[in-house]
Amino acid sequence: MFFNRRNKKEIFTGKNVVVVGTSSLAIFWAALMKDNGANVSILVAPNKLEKCKKRGMINFKDTNFQDRYFEFNFVSTIKGKVDYCFLASRPSEAKKDLLLLNNHSLKGVCCINFSSFYNYGELKKMRHVEELRGYFDGAITEDKGEIQLLTRSFKVLFYCGDDEAGELRKLLIQAGVDCTKVDKDKDNFEQKLFSFALMNLIILVYEQSVSSLLNLPNMREQIDLAIKEYCLLNKNIEESSVLPEIYAFPDEYKGEFRDANDINLLYSLFTGIDYFKTPILSQWLMKASKKC
């Protein structure tokens, strides 16, 4: 019942928040900010503005499956002061969404980048925006236009220093969000990236959740071998942590990669793929390309 907490305070009243992207995670942040009193605008490309406006009220199902309807202000340009910017793109729109950040109102604004798996390093080139890498450690899915929060106890990881975005992290904690700051010397970005990519690849290929696949003959062995062959190439990944991370995702999770434009991006998330060194992953990626 995340959006129906008792004694809720409008923590972000008076704050102007811009959300870039139309992914389920972007809608989550827009709903969370609006639910806590912020003035929220969702920034989209001009050629998508009318389509987004016609979407009307968006149904966001909480973890207790209770419906909450939100109406958002979709815009194609930003004017005036912006306090915070959340970037959460769909995979196929990640690079295009970066272009939307070329806005004078976003100069010097802290941009929390939840799309760093798709645009890693790109945001640093845009010197007028202050990037803060974030990771949503939970599950949200979209089905038939409805957004559903699947994880009752989710966390938000911030990869930053002690003095970065302190006010934002404090406000989010007051709003009921479990925030964790990850020190640079404990950066587990590659670990999270591989678990995320592998889980989405498996869902795309087999159209089933990981937990259901583990009951099939030889499937557990294949998944273990796929993890092992990739970890041999990437020493920064802790092999024993991967399976628990992907197994933790709810069966209702639909995955992020759903069309032909996504498969090249998904392929790029696996570094060092070689048919002879990573045969299982290579075969899965080939099967995925045929499905999209």
Secondary structure, 3 states (H helix, E strand, C coil): CHHHCCCCCCCCCCCEEEEECCCHHHHHHHHHHHHCCCEEEEECCHHHHHHHHCCCCEEEECCCCCEEEECCEEECCCCCCCCEEEECCCHHHHHHHHHCCCCHHHCCCEEEECCHHHHCCCHHHCCCCEEEEEEEECCEEEECCEEEECCCCCEEEEECCCCCCHHHHHHHHHCCCEEEEECHHHCCHHHHHHHHHHHHHHHHHHCCCHHHHCCCCCHHHHHHHHHHHHHHHCCCCCHHHHHHHHHCCCCCCCCCCCCHHHHHHHHHCCCCCCCCCCHHHHHHHHHHHHHC
